[in-house]
Amino acid sequence: MSAITMSTRATTAFFNGSEGDNYALRSICWLACWWLAICITPVHGMIETDQLSTPELSERYRHLITELRCPKCQNQSLGDSDSPISADLRREVRRMLEEGADNQQISDYLVARYGDFILYRPRLQQSTYLLWLTPGILLLVGAVIAGLVISRQRRKVTVSGTLGDEEQQLLDELLAESMEDKDANEESA
């Protein structure tokens, strides 16, 4: 029997587990194999290779691509998206920055081309009033409803906290009977 065959059989027996093998050691080896497989798996992601002329432009570029939304993707910024249109827009933003455009001009250009959807924070204008005011309105409505519920609960406690004449008389009789039973039990003991 060759050394390779013996080594293969030993490895197979170890990982398949036979009677008397150490279960904990086998588990640790399996975890190490999985961890190694995960760590050496290549990570696919966007790496920007084009550098801007100054660090200030690079900082503005990073800020812009996080504030602008990919028109194709549902909820990814230009910087997070790997779609072709996102790559084109990143190139366009980079070109406009190098030509001397400020952030507002770049945003205006992209809004004119793709609409307000491209901005993560749309501007406050007539078409976006509902978007900006809805959270405050919902909060106000919730506070009013909570106030009404609390005031109704307080009224119920106040109304149910007072006893009518018949109820008070019944309560007095029950208390008197209870006291008599207690006194009778103490005398017999």
C-alpha contacts under 8 A as a table, 3 or more apart, distances in Angstrom:
res1	aa1	res2	aa2	distance
1	M	5	T	6.60
1	M	6	M	6.91
2	S	5	T	5.33
2	S	6	M	6.37
3	A	6	M	5.12
3	A	7	S	6.04
4	I	7	S	5.05
4	I	8	T	6.02
5	T	8	T	5.09
5	T	9	R	6.11
6	M	9	R	5.11
6	M	10	A	6.08
7	S	10	A	5.10
7	S	11	T	6.10
8	T	11	T	5.15
8	T	12	T	6.05
9	R	12	T	5.08
9	R	13	A	6.01
10	A	13	A	5.12
10	A	14	F	6.04
11	T	14	F	5.05
11	T	15	F	6.21
12	T	15	F	5.35
12	T	16	N	5.84
13	A	16	N	5.20
13	A	17	G	5.70
13	A	18	S	6.33
14	F	17	G	5.25
14	F	18	S	7.20
14	F	21	D	7.20
14	F	26	R	7.13
15	F	26	R	6.41
17	G	21	D	6.09
17	G	23	Y	7.65
17	G	26	R	7.69
18	S	21	D	5.82
22	N	25	L	5.51
22	N	26	R	6.39
23	Y	26	R	5.12
23	Y	27	S	6.19
24	A	27	S	5.09
24	A	28	I	6.24
25	L	28	I	5.15
25	L	29	C	6.24
26	R	29	C	5.16
26	R	30	W	6.27
27	S	30	W	5.11
27	S	31	L	6.18
28	I	31	L	5.09
28	I	32	A	6.10
29	C	32	A	5.04
29	C	33	C	6.20
30	W	33	C	5.08
30	W	34	W	6.26
31	L	34	W	5.13
31	L	35	W	6.02
32	A	35	W	5.05
32	A	36	L	6.04
33	C	36	L	5.13
33	C	37	A	6.15
34	W	37	A	5.05
34	W	38	I	6.20
35	W	38	I	5.17
35	W	39	C	6.11
36	L	39	C	5.11
36	L	40	I	6.14
37	A	40	I	5.52
37	A	41	T	6.22
38	I	41	T	5.39
45	G	82	D	7.86
46	M	80	D	7.80
46	M	82	D	6.75
48	E	51	Q	7.60
51	Q	58	S	7.43
52	L	55	P	7.26
52	L	57	L	6.27
52	L	58	S	5.69
52	L	94	R	7.36
52	L	98	E	7.28
53	S	57	L	7.01
53	S	58	S	7.84
53	S	98	E	7.40
54	T	57	L	5.34
54	T	58	S	6.43
55	P	58	S	4.90
55	P	59	E	6.19
56	E	59	E	5.13
56	E	60	R	6.29
57	L	60	R	5.02
57	L	61	Y	5.95
57	L	97	L	6.76
57	L	98	E	7.73
58	S	61	Y	4.96
58	S	62	R	6.21
59	E	62	R	5.19
59	E	63	H	6.23
60	R	63	H	5.04
60	R	64	L	6.08
60	R	103	N	7.70
61	Y	64	L	5.12
61	Y	65	I	6.18
61	Y	93	V	7.26
61	Y	94	R	6.76
61	Y	97	L	7.50
62	R	65	I	5.39
62	R	66	T	6.36
62	R	79	G	7.66
63	H	66	T	5.39
63	H	67	E	6.30
64	L	67	E	5.08
64	L	68	L	6.10
64	L	103	N	7.29
65	I	68	L	5.32
65	I	69	R	7.76
65	I	77	S	6.42
65	I	78	L	4.99
65	I	79	G	5.04
65	I	90	R	7.00
66	T	69	R	7.55
66	T	77	S	5.37
66	T	78	L	6.36
66	T	79	G	5.75
66	T	80	D	7.78
67	E	77	S	6.74
67	E	119	L	6.57
67	E	120	Y	5.83
67	E	121	R	7.66
68	L	77	S	5.60
68	L	78	L	5.91
68	L	118	I	5.59
68	L	119	L	5.05
68	L	120	Y	5.99
69	R	73	C	7.88
69	R	75	N	7.05
69	R	76	Q	5.90
69	R	77	S	4.20
69	R	78	L	5.49
69	R	117	F	7.27
69	R	118	I	4.64
69	R	119	L	5.82
69	R	120	Y	6.07
70	C	73	C	5.41
70	C	74	Q	7.61
70	C	75	N	7.55
70	C	76	Q	5.92
70	C	77	S	5.34
70	C	78	L	4.92
70	C	81	S	6.71
70	C	85	I	7.69
70	C	86	S	5.71
70	C	118	I	6.51
71	P	74	Q	7.72
71	P	85	I	7.69
71	P	86	S	7.58
71	P	114	Y	7.22
71	P	117	F	7.35
71	P	118	I	6.10
72	K	83	S	7.46
72	K	85	I	7.32
72	K	86	S	7.86
73	C	76	Q	5.88
73	C	81	S	7.24
73	C	83	S	7.82
76	Q	79	G	7.85
76	Q	80	D	5.75
76	Q	81	S	5.83
77	S	80	D	5.18
77	S	81	S	6.17
78	L	81	S	5.42
78	L	86	S	5.40
78	L	87	A	7.63
78	L	89	L	7.45
78	L	90	R	6.75
79	G	86	S	7.85
79	G	90	R	7.69
81	S	86	S	6.21
82	D	86	S	6.58
82	D	87	A	6.90
83	S	86	S	5.25
83	S	87	A	6.51
84	P	87	A	5.08
84	P	88	D	6.28
85	I	88	D	4.98
85	I	89	L	6.16
86	S	89	L	5.05
86	S	90	R	6.14
87	A	90	R	5.09
87	A	91	R	6.29
88	D	91	R	5.12
88	D	92	E	6.21
89	L	92	E	4.84
89	L	93	V	6.07
90	R	93	V	5.10
90	R	94	R	6.11
91	R	94	R	5.03
91	R	95	R	6.10
92	E	95	R	5.03
92	E	96	M	6.14
93	V	96	M	5.16
93	V	97	L	6.13
93	V	106	I	6.87
94	R	97	L	5.18
94	R	98	E	6.28
95	R	98	E	5.19
95	R	99	E	6.26
96	M	99	E	5.00
96	M	100	G	6.45
96	M	101	A	5.51
96	M	106	I	6.98
97	L	100	G	5.22
97	L	101	A	5.31
97	L	102	D	6.95
98	E	101	A	7.53
101	A	105	Q	6.00
101	A	106	I	6.55
102	D	105	Q	5.41
102	D	106	I	6.43
103	N	106	I	5.17
103	N	107	S	6.15
104	Q	107	S	5.08
104	Q	108	D	6.00
105	Q	108	D	5.05
105	Q	109	Y	6.10
106	I	109	Y	5.16
106	I	110	L	6.31
107	S	110	L	5.22
107	S	111	V	6.02
107	S	119	L	7.87
108	D	111	V	5.08
108	D	112	A	6.02
109	Y	112	A	5.21
109	Y	113	R	6.32
110	L	113	R	5.02
110	L	114	Y	5.83
110	L	115	G	7.31
110	L	118	I	7.23
111	V	114	Y	5.17
111	V	115	G	4.42
111	V	116	D	5.52
111	V	117	F	7.79
111	V	118	I	6.50
111	V	119	L	7.52
112	A	115	G	5.77
114	Y	117	F	7.02
114	Y	118	I	6.34
115	G	118	I	6.29
116	D	119	L	5.65
116	D	122	P	5.96
116	D	123	R	7.89
117	F	120	Y	7.33
117	F	122	P	7.50
119	L	122	P	5.35
122	P	128	T	7.30
123	R	128	T	7.24
124	L	128	T	5.88
124	L	129	Y	6.44
124	L	132	W	7.24
125	Q	128	T	5.38
125	Q	129	Y	6.17
126	Q	129	Y	5.49
127	S	130	L	7.52
128	T	131	L	5.12
128	T	132	W	6.35
129	Y	132	W	5.25
129	Y	133	L	5.85
130	L	133	L	5.21
130	L	134	T	5.62
131	L	134	T	5.79
131	L	135	P	7.94
132	W	135	P	6.96
133	L	136	G	5.53
133	L	137	I	6.21
134	T	137	I	5.06
134	T	138	L	6.00
135	P	138	L	5.18
135	P	139	L	6.14
136	G	139	L	5.05
136	G	140	L	6.15
137	I	140	L	5.08
137	I	141	V	6.14
138	L	141	V	5.06
138	L	142	G	6.04
139	L	142	G	5.07
139	L	143	A	6.20
140	L	143	A	5.10
140	L	144	V	6.27
141	V	144	V	5.13
141	V	145	I	6.19
142	G	145	I	5.15
142	G	146	A	6.08
143	A	146	A	5.07
143	A	147	G	6.09
144	V	147	G	5.06
144	V	148	L	6.22
145	I	148	L	5.10
145	I	149	V	6.19
146	A	149	V	5.16
146	A	150	I	6.13
147	G	150	I	5.18
147	G	151	S	6.12
148	L	151	S	5.20
148	L	152	R	6.17
149	V	152	R	5.21
149	V	153	Q	6.19
150	I	153	Q	5.09
150	I	154	R	6.30
151	S	154	R	5.13
151	S	155	R	6.29
152	R	155	R	5.06
152	R	156	K	6.25
153	Q	156	K	5.15
153	Q	157	V	6.34
154	R	157	V	5.16
154	R	158	T	6.23
155	R	158	T	5.10
155	R	159	V	6.08
156	K	159	V	5.18
156	K	160	S	5.87
157	V	160	S	5.24
157	V	161	G	5.64
158	T	161	G	5.08
158	T	162	T	6.97
159	V	162	T	6.05
160	S	163	L	7.39
163	L	167	E	5.77
163	L	168	Q	5.84
164	G	167	E	5.24
164	G	168	Q	6.09
165	D	168	Q	5.15
165	D	169	Q	6.19
166	E	169	Q	5.16
166	E	170	L	6.20
167	E	170	L	5.11
167	E	171	L	6.11
168	Q	171	L	5.05
168	Q	172	D	6.20
169	Q	172	D	5.12
169	Q	173	E	6.29
170	L	173	E	5.16
170	L	174	L	6.25
171	L	174	L	5.15
171	L	175	L	6.19
172	D	175	L	5.14
172	D	176	A	6.13
173	E	176	A	5.08
173	E	177	E	6.21
174	L	177	E	5.16
174	L	178	S	6.12
175	L	178	S	5.01
175	L	179	M	6.20
176	A	179	M	5.14
176	A	180	E	6.28
177	E	180	E	5.10
177	E	181	D	6.18
178	S	181	D	5.19
178	S	182	K	6.21
179	M	182	K	5.06
179	M	183	D	6.20
180	E	183	D	5.14
180	E	184	A	6.15
181	D	184	A	5.09
181	D	185	N	6.19
182	K	185	N	5.20
182	K	186	E	6.32
183	D	186	E	5.17
183	D	187	E	6.35
184	A	187	E	5.27
184	A	188	S	6.33
185	N	188	S	5.31
185	N	189	A	6.29
186	E	189	A	5.28
